Amino acid sequence: MKILVKVKPNSKTSEVVKVNEKEYIAKVKACPKDNKANIELSKLISAYFNVPNVQVRILRGAKSKTKLLEIIK
């Protein structure tokens, strides 16, 4: 399954908000330096969809706020 995620780094809370079936907004506490926000995003999405962390891949937008993720179930 592929989803589009808009990431908001440096947030006060970590949460995922569903916009529609294919679009989500993810707030992460981590800063975008040294890939920390992407790592936290991967953990957050894997917990939200109840899949192991290894099965969440960033297909596009590794250095952007809008990312295309693939979730393998």
C-alpha positions in Angstrom: 0.0 0.0 0.0 1.3 3.5 -0.9 0.4 6.6 1.1 1.2 10.3 0.9 2.4 11.8 4.1 2.9 15.4 4.9 5.4 15.6 7.8 5.5 18.4 10.4 8.8 18.2 12.2 9.6 19.8 15.6 6.1 19.4 16.8 5.1 19.2 20.5 3.5 15.8 20.0 3.9 12.8 17.8 0.7 11.8 16.0 -0.8 10.6 12.7 -3.9 12.3 11.3 -5.8 10.6 8.5 -6.9 13.1 5.8 -8.4 10.5 3.4 -7.6 6.9 2.3 -4.3 7.8 0.7 -3.2 11.0 2.5 -2.0 11.5 6.1 -0.4 14.2 8.2 2.3 13.1 10.6 3.6 15.3 13.4 6.9 14.3 14.8 8.9 15.7 17.7 12.3 15.1 16.0 14.2 17.7 14.0 14.9 17.1 10.3 18.6 16.9 10.8 20.6 13.7 10.5 17.5 11.8 9.2 16.0 11.9 12.8 12.6 13.0 11.6 12.4 10.2 8.9 13.4 7.6 11.5 10.7 8.8 13.9 8.2 8.9 11.1 8.9 5.3 10.1 8.4 4.2 13.7 5.2 6.3 14.0 3.7 5.0 10.8 4.6 1.4 11.6 2.8 1.7 15.0 -0.2 3.4 13.4 -0.6 0.6 10.8 0.5 -2.1 13.2 3.4 -3.4 11.0 7.0 -4.0 11.8 9.3 -0.9 11.3 11.2 -2.7 8.5 8.2 -2.8 6.3 7.8 1.0 5.9 9.9 2.5 3.1 10.3 6.1 1.9 9.9 5.9 -1.9 10.0 9.6 -2.6 10.7 12.8 -0.6 13.4 11.7 1.8 14.5 15.3 2.2 11.0 16.9 1.7 8.1 17.5 4.0 5.8 15.6 1.6 6.7 11.9 1.3 5.5 8.9 -0.6 5.6 5.8 1.7 5.2 2.2 0.9 3.8 -0.1 3.7 4.2 -3.8 3.1 1.7 -5.9 5.0 
